[in-house]
Amino acid sequence: MEDLYPSRKKDQPEILERKDPVIHTDRSNDKGAPISKEQLDSYDKNGFLQIENFFSDEEVKDMQKAIFELQDSNKDVTSDKVIREPESDDIRSIFHVHHDDNYFKDVANDQRLLDIVNHLLGSDVYIHQSRINYKPGFKGKEFDWHSDFETWHVEDGMPRMRAVSLSIALSDNYTFNGPLMLIPGSQNYYVSCVGETPDNNYKESLKKQKFGVPDEESLRRLAEKGGGISVPTGKAGSITLFECNTMHGSTSNITPYPRNNLFMVYNSVENRLVEPFSGSKKRPEYIAVRDSGVLTIS
């Protein structure tokens, strides 16, 4: 298959034009869409959309209880799916939760979510990746700037930009507790990064990413073109949908206020993974799902 989005192959970074639509459903169908025309316009323009109070207080309490029960049960577990901070044994992320936990499987299959992502991607979907991210107060570490698609394309073989990431806020998001930061409009530009991908890069990159990280000049140009950086804030229960190529990152959390979220990636069934474009071996199923059916209500 032709590599439409080459990266990590040259000694100089490049900014390439996007070759795929941001919204894959015909916009003439907006009248029957699960979200408003204004919300679709915002997602199309900026590459992300936040919907506040999406989940009820009761649903949020159930999800909060579930993520901390999972954290406690994995406290002393040695598993590749449990990612710990680079400088401690604190749990940073737990992967594949939609597959390993029936409760989170039900969340992933929530029809309200499926209606939105099906419309954005113009097809049925499946979960490409799921995880819980924990960013406790005082010691939660940062996530470097990156485009998810760059990694999924190079290391997993995701052919096209036809996936959407969903972050469910399970603690209140402030501007100061290590929130998600996004560059508006960056979904339209693909930063081709430098540096050959090492074997088994995921073992280090899930703790701290070093390859597939855009250069400072490219980030500066994207931020200037997009008019700066956006920091969605809001109460627990809000959701943030962001296009797979939207440049994003987050700072460390030195405040007393934790920031935890459930993160799921919905990929079009018409965009299933092929061989990694880096030529390296496939990453494990818990990071990049290859064997999965269409999501439907259970």
Secondary structure, DSSP 4 states (H G I P E B T S, - for coil): ---SS--SSBSS-EEEE--S-SS-S-GGGGGG-SS-HHHHHHHHHHSEEEETT-S-HHHHHHHHHHHHHHHHHTTT---TTEEE-TTSS-EEEEE-HHHH-HHHHHHHT-HHHHHHHHHHHTS-EEEEEEEEEEE-TTTBPPEEEE-HHHHIIIII---SS-EEEEEEESS-B-SSSS-EEE-TTGGGEEEE-BSPPPTTTHHHHTTS--SSPPPHHHHHHHHHHHTS-B---B-TT-EEEEETT--EEE--B-SSS-EEEEEEEEEEGGG---S-TTSSPPPPTTTS--S-------
